Amino acid sequence: MAQRPVILIVGGGYVGLYTALRLQKKLRRGRAEIIVVDPQPHMTYQPFLPEAAAGSVEPRHVVVPLRRTLDQCRVITGAVAGLSHADRTATVTPAEGDSFELRYDVLVMAAGSVARTLPIPGLAEHGIGFKNVGEAIYLRNHVLARLDAASSTDDPQVRRRALTFTFVGGGYAGIEAFAELEDMARYALERYYPRLSPADMRWVLVEATGRILPEVDADMGAWTVQQLQARGMEVKLNTTLDSVSDDGVVRTGDGDEFASDTLVWTAGTKPHPMLAQTDLPLDERGRVRCRATLQVDGLDGAWAAGDLAAVPDVTKDEPGATTAPNAQHAVRQAKRLADNIVAVLDGEQPVEYRHAYAGSVASLGLHKGVAQVYGVKLKGRPAWWMHRAYHVSRVPTLNRKVRVVADWALASVFRREVIALGQLQNPRREFVAAATGGQAPSIPPPSAADRDQSGPRAS
Ligand SMILES: Cc1cc2nc3c(=O)[nH]c(=O)nc-3n(C[C@H](O)[C@H](O)[C@H](O)COP(=O)(O)OP(=O)(O)OC[C@H]3O[C@@H](n4cnc5c(N)ncnc54)[C@H](O)[C@@H]3O)c2cc1C
């Protein structure tokens, strides 16, 4: 190993950020060079995405800037396209310019997961995920723009289609997004859209299994279904999304067929596909095979954690049990991983990662929630308070904690901001129309093609 080892961290999300923070604190300056590569200049605190979409938290406050936070690391804005650990070399594709090779001594693989999709006709053309801040803000603007469109037409078919919102997948990400956006739409509609009523909206959740929120006990999942149904929302259990037609008509496995301008896919994740371009050992689900110490199986100087890692769960008796892909494990694994790297650099033995899953908290809209932590089950407002208290204690940096609390305080004093900034979806539309002598429609159409041209943008 070189005099000053290079530690390459692939991904600046939960695992990457927390590992880098701890390494820069624990390693004396100059003891190692820490390089963090991520396509985004920030870490995203994903559990706040539903609240960002609902307008309870400012989009910028759910991300943590890497360069400011990791002031003793080198941050490269780009993607690792693949690597050869045998040669200790990674191929980096920067945000601009040609790809280059990066030599390292110690690898931390932390590129997380991507949406796990299925080859459903029309899904790729019409669907959108809910994993990053761009998608969350796009959906916020899109849902509000659909209310504007529905309120401004006399065509019942256009109105019905605009006000039909379809979500696929009933894990915490999907349920929180579904419930928070409906809560926001209802709030906006009751106050500012006298021509519409909440009964005009149709919110449909499609879930292939017989329950939602597998992170909590079945009775809590069933209670959540009842709460959503009491709000007039439809939860289709044991139902699949079968197809989406070119003009946005959704067909589900129960024979239902309806036009919907909104299709959100939150039906699970899979390990980052870039792993296939590496020589790291992968299991049958495409995850990096790890030991309980978070070392990559059979390799020296390679570590992995988080959503893409198959880490043995030593708290369970079942043979082959691995830790679940969630933030709770990601944060704790990152800390253990950083301590283990320091231990190995000091010639000591790494320690096994051990954490029994504590439970889950989910927000279902303002003052509504469901939680199960260390066996204690909470419903409604107490669960919602627990959700907020837990996540504000977890969001990285004091700066972000203060800003998030300030957002909540302002939203409780003044009314919620429910204005669609539709121009953010395609900011050049008007200028291009002016420059080419065309006409610019004031409300962007909701098609996937429109999303593709401009890319979602945070406000
Ligand atoms: C909407 C939502 C809500 C959630 N709520 C909860 C919750 O309430 N509780 C909970 O426990 N968990 C929750 N999760 C799950 C949790 O966020 C993840 O388990 C956690 O982020 C995993 O951490 P990670 O570091 O493995 O991946 P991530 O945090 O996703 O980080 C991966 C990083 O790698 C970067 N990257 C991607 N490709 C490359 C590449 N080629 N090269 C370099 N870098 C790359 C990405 O940009 C990203 O920054 C939620 C997830 C979502 C989407």
The ligand as an SDF file (V2000), in Angstrom:
LIG
                    3D

 53 58  0  0  0  0  0  0  0  0999 V2000
  -38.7600    7.9510   -0.5610 C   0  0  0  0  0  0  0  0  0  0  0  0
  -37.9100    7.1030    0.3540 C   0  0  0  0  0  0  0  0  0  0  0  0
  -38.1740    7.0770    1.7020 C   0  0  0  0  0  0  0  0  0  0  0  0
  -37.4100    6.2830    2.5530 C   0  0  0  0  0  0  0  0  0  0  0  0
  -37.7050    6.2870    3.8800 N   0  0  0  0  0  0  0  0  0  0  0  0
  -36.9940    5.5100    4.7110 C   0  0  0  0  0  0  0  0  0  0  0  0
  -37.3050    5.4720    6.0880 C   0  0  0  0  0  0  0  0  0  0  0  0
  -38.2400    6.1380    6.5460 O   0  0  0  0  0  0  0  0  0  0  0  0
  -36.5530    4.6840    6.8920 N   0  0  0  0  0  0  0  0  0  0  0  0
  -35.4880    3.9480    6.3980 C   0  0  0  0  0  0  0  0  0  0  0  0
  -34.8400    3.2430    7.1800 O   0  0  0  0  0  0  0  0  0  0  0  0
  -35.1810    3.9620    5.1030 N   0  0  0  0  0  0  0  0  0  0  0  0
  -35.8920    4.7230    4.2360 C   0  0  0  0  0  0  0  0  0  0  0  0
  -35.5910    4.7320    2.9060 N   0  0  0  0  0  0  0  0  0  0  0  0
  -34.4810    3.8890    2.4080 C   0  0  0  0  0  0  0  0  0  0  0  0
  -33.1140    4.5490    2.6010 C   0  0  0  0  0  0  0  0  0  0  0  0
  -33.1420    5.8660    2.1160 O   0  0  0  0  0  0  0  0  0  0  0  0
  -32.0430    3.7200    1.8990 C   0  0  0  0  0  0  0  0  0  0  0  0
  -32.0520    2.4200    2.4420 O   0  0  0  0  0  0  0  0  0  0  0  0
  -30.6550    4.3540    2.0740 C   0  0  0  0  0  0  0  0  0  0  0  0
  -30.5960    5.5640    1.3730 O   0  0  0  0  0  0  0  0  0  0  0  0
  -29.5500    3.4160    1.5700 C   0  0  0  0  0  0  0  0  0  0  0  0
  -28.3070    4.0520    1.6870 O   0  0  0  0  0  0  0  0  0  0  0  0
  -27.1660    3.7980    0.5970 P   0  0  0  0  0  0  0  0  0  0  0  0
  -25.9810    4.6300    1.0160 O   0  0  0  0  0  0  0  0  0  0  0  0
  -26.9610    2.3580    0.3830 O   0  0  0  0  0  0  0  0  0  0  0  0
  -27.7620    4.3660   -0.7620 O   0  0  0  0  0  0  0  0  0  0  0  0
  -28.1100    5.8780   -1.1270 P   0  0  0  0  0  0  0  0  0  0  0  0
  -28.3820    6.6820    0.0680 O   0  0  0  0  0  0  0  0  0  0  0  0
  -29.1650    5.8060   -2.1730 O   0  0  0  0  0  0  0  0  0  0  0  0
  -26.7590    6.4120   -1.7590 O   0  0  0  0  0  0  0  0  0  0  0  0
  -26.2440    5.9360   -2.9810 C   0  0  0  0  0  0  0  0  0  0  0  0
  -25.4170    7.0530   -3.5970 C   0  0  0  0  0  0  0  0  0  0  0  0
  -24.6780    6.5400   -4.7020 O   0  0  0  0  0  0  0  0  0  0  0  0
  -24.7020    7.4760   -5.7430 C   0  0  0  0  0  0  0  0  0  0  0  0
  -24.4380    6.7840   -7.0090 N   0  0  0  0  0  0  0  0  0  0  0  0
  -25.3240    6.1930   -7.8330 C   0  0  0  0  0  0  0  0  0  0  0  0
  -24.6750    5.6810   -8.8980 N   0  0  0  0  0  0  0  0  0  0  0  0
  -23.3570    5.9400   -8.7280 C   0  0  0  0  0  0  0  0  0  0  0  0
  -22.1900    5.6650   -9.4980 C   0  0  0  0  0  0  0  0  0  0  0  0
  -22.2580    4.9970  -10.6600 N   0  0  0  0  0  0  0  0  0  0  0  0
  -20.9980    6.1060   -9.0420 N   0  0  0  0  0  0  0  0  0  0  0  0
  -20.9350    6.7770   -7.8640 C   0  0  0  0  0  0  0  0  0  0  0  0
  -22.0100    7.0590   -7.1040 N   0  0  0  0  0  0  0  0  0  0  0  0
  -23.1970    6.6340   -7.5230 C   0  0  0  0  0  0  0  0  0  0  0  0
  -26.1030    8.0720   -5.6610 C   0  0  0  0  0  0  0  0  0  0  0  0
  -26.1710    9.3360   -6.3130 O   0  0  0  0  0  0  0  0  0  0  0  0
  -26.2940    8.1720   -4.1550 C   0  0  0  0  0  0  0  0  0  0  0  0
  -25.8580    9.4120   -3.6600 O   0  0  0  0  0  0  0  0  0  0  0  0
  -36.3440    5.5130    2.0360 C   0  0  0  0  0  0  0  0  0  0  0  0
  -36.0700    5.5400    0.6610 C   0  0  0  0  0  0  0  0  0  0  0  0
  -36.8460    6.3220   -0.1820 C   0  0  0  0  0  0  0  0  0  0  0  0
  -36.5420    6.3340   -1.6660 C   0  0  0  0  0  0  0  0  0  0  0  0
  1  2  1  0
  2  3  1  0
  2 52  2  0
  3  4  2  0
  4  5  1  0
  4 50  1  0
  5  6  2  0
  6  7  1  0
  6 13  1  0
  7  8  2  0
  7  9  1  0
  9 10  1  0
 10 11  2  0
 10 12  1  0
 12 13  2  0
 13 14  1  0
 14 15  1  0
 14 50  1  0
 15 16  1  0
 16 17  1  0
 16 18  1  0
 18 19  1  0
 18 20  1  0
 20 21  1  0
 20 22  1  0
 22 23  1  0
 23 24  1  0
 24 25  2  0
 24 26  1  0
 24 27  1  0
 27 28  1  0
 28 29  2  0
 28 30  1  0
 28 31  1  0
 31 32  1  0
 32 33  1  0
 33 34  1  0
 33 48  1  0
 34 35  1  0
 35 36  1  0
 35 46  1  0
 36 37  1  0
 36 45  1  0
 37 38  2  0
 38 39  1  0
 39 40  1  0
 39 45  2  0
 40 41  1  0
 40 42  2  0
 42 43  1  0
 43 44  2  0
 44 45  1  0
 46 47  1  0
 46 48  1  0
 48 49  1  0
 50 51  2  0
 51 52  1  0
 52 53  1  0
M  END
$$$$
